[in-house]
């Protein structure tokens, strides 16, 4: 009878161990998937960065040829510059009339080209 009980406990222990292993396997499986997904995302991000770099390089090399795409890019750049200018004015920053550099409110001269902000004409 005692042997029978020991036998049952052994079987229960075995079952728990196997069950634990299954849970462990499941967890490590989930972790493996998470790790792999992370690797995928890392490589996707790298690809995106490379494509952006490549696009910028291509743009710089060919911007004088002005195909349709470049006109859109140039327009977006002008729009960004104009918007930044408006933001700066709202913030009270001084935008240099000569070189377009944004200077802090209390500047007397442009930090880039030295243009004076005091002579209002
Ligand atoms: Zn300037």
Boltz pocket constraint, residues with backbone or C-beta under 6 A from the ligand:
constraints:
  - pocket:
      binder: B
      contacts: [[A, 96], [A, 97], [A, 98], [A, 99], [A, 100], [A, 101], [A, 110], [A, 111], [A, 112], [A, 113], [A, 114], [A, 115]]
      max_distance: 6.0
